[in-house]
Every structure is written in structure tokens, then in C-alpha cells.
Amino acid sequence: MTLPARPSISIRLNRHAGLLVALAAALLCLPFIRSVWLLADEGIWLHAARRMLDGQLLYRDFFEFHPPAGFLIVTGWMALFGETLVAARLMMVAVIALTAWLTFACCRIMSGRIGLSALLALAWVAAAQGTWTQVNHHWLTTLFSMVTLWGILSSEGKPGRLAVAGLAASAATLVTTHRGGLAVLAGLAALLMRRSPKALAIYIGSGLAFFAAIVCFLWAQGSLAPAFDQVVLYPLRHYANIQAVPFGAFLDLQTMPVVAIFPLTAFLMLAALRREGFALLRRSRFGAVTFFAIAGFAGCFPRPDAVHIAFCAAMALPLLAALLDILLPKGATGPVLKVAAILACLMPAWPLALSAVRAASARPVGSAAGRIAIMPQDGTAELLGRLRALPADDSVFFYPYDPMLPFLSGRHHPARLDLLVPEYTTPAQYQATCREVMQGARWVVFDHAISHPGFYRAVFPAMRDPSPPEKVAFEAALNRGFADAGRHGGFQLLRRSHASAALCRPIDPPRIS
């Protein structure tokens, strides 16, 4: 009896190429699971999760303008695996790895080329990770967007995948409203090209089911009305006006490849249309990846800096793979792709490697979120040590934009808002927060480096006035109600002395012109 021949190594590698891409992506992220580079955006999700695990209700007990799904995912993960930074970062490693796998799968569907698909997916990971290997709603949104695209591209004869696509598109919208909404529209446009009412019904029905489940959750906890006000109305009035930056702002060597993805894809699209004609767009799969690339580009706005482009760029890679397959015929692509591979990988690899070495060599410090490595030498580590020495029940208000600090310190933050930004936070919110601080805070951490007008001008160049009257009056109230208790780098620790709600009267909204 003759035994069946075992598959060759090349066949097995081809069969498991997606898994290998995911593992490689995870390995690129793992050096950064303990490193803290920034105290702002990541803390929004981790501090909110800590609050929810302590029994506070999202939108009712504290303010957030992001949709609920991202908070529920992070909170659920931390409930299962612990409230440590490493546990939360491992979730994001899994998210990035899955996104890379799905990106590879979509590129492979469109090009049939394993090497090209793996190159595009891993170059994106290398160009985007390091400082931004952190808990962020945009990574979740990109994952759900790629699940949606993969479900649509691979759904022929498999209607269950359309249901997965609809669920993922809805989840993307309920993590990041505008980016997820664009993914929903891209999916709708792709399915309309099929002219299949059944496919459209499955996609829409599954998406509505997930949306209805989230609405029911908010209704059950009594936060549906405040959620609508904070998630829908507030961003329309107060978010986009300060976010505008030039396309590719804050570009560096590592992010150059991802910033180039959208212009390169547009250039190759024009070349392909010139060669193939507009009939190219009528191919259902090609139309689908085109719609998702457009959604990815539009999702970079209103703040299309290098980081937000990196968040969105994966959505354009399947179209880029398809265009390269059209324009570079098989058999003539070896030298071209090898040179492109070297450039695309080496350019971000060096900065990524330097960041990994820095993260590995940083001295770990203890925190309420486990052992961590504080990367900036700005007094953060010393401040955390000072906060650990305070009486256990003392609450600390962190100002103005450091929501990571209450998570790392384990201190109760006695205000509904954990970030206050000029032209983003309203005068009424400054006034209400002032009253909450005067009533409930024993200490204040004042980050002067962030509160300085120069910081806002650099990060938010569209901001008209980085020192509006409500901000000036709020800071004056803090300095009158709390006494200096020491400085740690750019941080000033203030101790409660003459705190009184009366100090908040000068920032009463009617008095602000």
C-alpha cells in the first residue's frame, strides 16, 4: 500500500501564509506591550474601562464622545484578562495581527500573489507600529473594516460571510462613527454592483441587528439620551473645527511608506484605467476594493496626519495589490518587486528597530497597571512614584489631557471629563468640571507642558485661540483653590487648600464673552 505523498514545504507555506503573516505582525508589536510613550489618547479607553469596571455607567456617570462598542470591547477584555497595561496591549497585538492577516487575504484574493500580499501587509505593520502600538479605537475600526471587505470579497456561495461583513461594518460604525460609516457605505456600494437583493438584505439585516443590540444596552442602563447627545450632537458642534492639518503632517522616516500609499494607489489607478478602460471598474471585486480604498482615504479626515493615514492605509492595500497585478504582468515583476520590497521594508524597519531597542532598555517602574516602561523623560515616572505615596483614598484631578495617568496611578479622577481642550471643551464644561474638582479633589496634577499655548498651536494648528477666557479662568481657580506641592518635570502637583465652588463663578458661561 502506497502512502499519499506529503505536501511539499512550499505548498504548506502557501496554505498557511496568512497565519505566518499574522505571527510576523504580532512579533513586530510585542516589544512595545509595556512601553508608555504618550499619556493622551490611549488613556481615554483604559480610564473609561477602569471606570466601567468600578461600576460607573458610560455616558451617564462620565463623558465620552466616542461610540460605545470600543469601550465595551476594551472593558470586556480587561474584565477577562486583568486591568494591566500588558493585558490591554496584548489585545491590540491580536487586533493588529488579525488585521494584517485579513489585509493579506484580501490582497491575495485580488492579485493571486502571495509574496506581494505579504509584503504589503507587513510593510503596513512595520510603518505603523512602535509608538502607536497602543489601545486605540482606530485599530479596532480598521480591523472591522477589513473584516467587512474580506466578507464581501469571499462571499460568493457563502452567504454567512455577508452576515459577518454586515456585523463588522456595524461594529466599525459603533467604534468610530465617521470611519465606520464610510465602511458601511463602501460595503453597500460593493453589494449594489452585484444586483443581488438577497446579498444586500443579509448585509443590512445583520448590521441592523448589531446596532439594535447596542441601542438596547444603552436603553437598559438608562444612558440612551446622553449617549445621543455626546456621540452624535457634540462632535458635530465641537470636534472637527480644531482637527485640520495638512495631508501627511508630522511625517517621519517610518511613516513615509504608509503616507505614500494613497497617492501611489491613485497614480496606478489612472495608469490602469488608461490601459484597461473604465470597464475595469465594473468588475465586482475590483469595484469593492475601490470603494473601500476611497473610504479609507476619506476616513483620514478631518485630521489627515501621518498617524491617521497609517490607521486607514490598510483599506487601500487590496486595491494597490490588484493594480500592481494588472500593471506588472507575471514573469516580469521579479526585479521591480524586489526593489520595492527592500525600500518598503527597510525604510520603516530602522526606526522601528530603534524604538524596540529603546523600549527593551527602558527601566521598568511599578504602577497600578503593572510593571511598565515610561519612555519620555519628562517626570512621569517620578510623578507616579509620588502619587503612590499619597493616602489611598485621596482623589486626584488630572489636567488637562492626560487620561492615561488615572489608569496608571489607580487614582480616582473626580470629574466627568478627563480631558479639557480649548475650542473643544465648552465653557459650560469648564465650569461644571471646576465645581466637581472643588467639591471632590484632594490633589490636582497640572501638566504645564500640555496646557501651554505653544503645545496646542503645534498639535492643533487650526485652533484659533489656545487660551480662551474659560481656560484662563479655570486655571486661575485651580491655582487659588490648591497650593503648590512640588514639581516633577513638566508636572505640578497641587494640594487642596482653599478650594471652593465660589472660585468657579468667573467661568460661569454667561460671563464668558
C-alpha positions, 0 to 999 in steps of 0.5 A: 500500500502506497502512502499519499505523498506529503505536501511539499514545504512550499505548498504548506507555506502557501496554505498557511501564509496568512497565519505566518503573516499574522505571527510576523505582525504580532512579533513586530508589536510585542516589544512595545506591550509595556512601553508608555510613550504618550499619556493622551489618547490611549488613556481615554479607553483604559480610564473609561474601562477602569471606570466601567469596571468600578461600576460607573455607567458610560455616558451617564456617570462620565463623558465620552464622545466616542461610540460605545462598542470600543469601550465595551470591547476594551472593558470586556477584555480587561474584565477577562484578562486583568486591568494591566497595561500588558493585558490591554496591549496584548489585545491590540497585538491580536487586533493588529495581527488579525488585521494584517492577516485579513489585509493579506487575504484580501490582497491575495484574493485580488492579485493571486500573489502571495509574496506581494500580499505579504509584503504589503501587509507587513510593510503596513505593520512595520510603518505603523507600529512602535509608538502607536502600538497602543489601545486605540479605537482606530485599530479596532475600526480598521480591523472591522473594516477589513473584516467587512471587505474580506466578507464581501470579497469571499462571499460568493456561495457563502452567504454567512460571510455577508452576515459577518461583513454586515456585523463588522461594518456595524461594529466599525460604525459603533467604534468610530462613527465617521470611519465606520460609516464610510465602511458601511457605505463602501460595503453597500456600494460593493453589494449594489454592483452585484444586483443581488437583493438577497446579498444586500438584505443579509448585509443590512439585516445583520448590521441592523441587528448589531446596532439594535443590540447596542441601542438596547444596552444603552436603553437598559442602563438608562444612558440612551439620551446622553449617549445621543447627545455626546456621540452624535450632537457634540462632535458635530458642534465641537470636534472637527473645527480644531482637527485640520492639518495638512495631508501627511503632517508630522511625517517621519522616516517610518511613516513615509511608506504608509503616507505614500500609499494613497497617492501611489494607489491613485497614480496606478489607478489612472495608469490602469484605467488608461490601459484597461478602460473604465470597464475595469471598474465594473468588475465586482471585486475590483469595484469593492476594493475601490470603494473601500480604498476611497473610504479609507482615504476619506476616513483620514479626515478631518485630521489627515496626519501621518498617524491617521493615514497609517490607521486607514492605509490598510483599506487601500492595500487590496486595491494597490495589490490588484493594480500592481497585478494588472500593471506588472504582468507575471514573469516580469515583476521579479526585479521591480518587486524586489526593489520595492520590497527592500525600500518598503521594508527597510525604510520603516524597519530602522526606526522601528528597530530603534524604538524596540531597542529603546523600549527593551532598555527602558527601566521598568517602574511599578504602577497600578497597571503593572510593571511598565516602561515610561519612555519620555523623560519628562517626570512621569515616572517620578510623578507616579512614584509620588502619587503612590505615596499619597493616602489611598483614598485621596482623589486626584484631578488630572489636567488637562489631557492626560487620561492615561495617568488615572489608569496608571496611578489607580487614582480616582479622577473626580470629574466627568471629563478627563480631558479639557481642550480649548475650542473643544471643551465648552465653557459650560464644561469648564465650569461644571468640571471646576465645581466637581474638582472643588467639591471632590479633589484632594490633589490636582496634577497640572501638566504645564507642558500640555496646557501651554499655548505653544503645545496646542498651536503645534498639535492643533494648528487650526485652533484659533485661540489656545487660551480662551477666557474659560481656560484662563479662568479655570486655571486661575481657580485651580491655582487659588483653590490648591497650593503648590506641592512640588514639581516633577518635570513638566508636572505640578502637583497641587494640594487642596487648600482653599478650594471652593465652588465660589472660585468657579463663578468667573467661568460661569458661561454667561460671563464668558464673552 
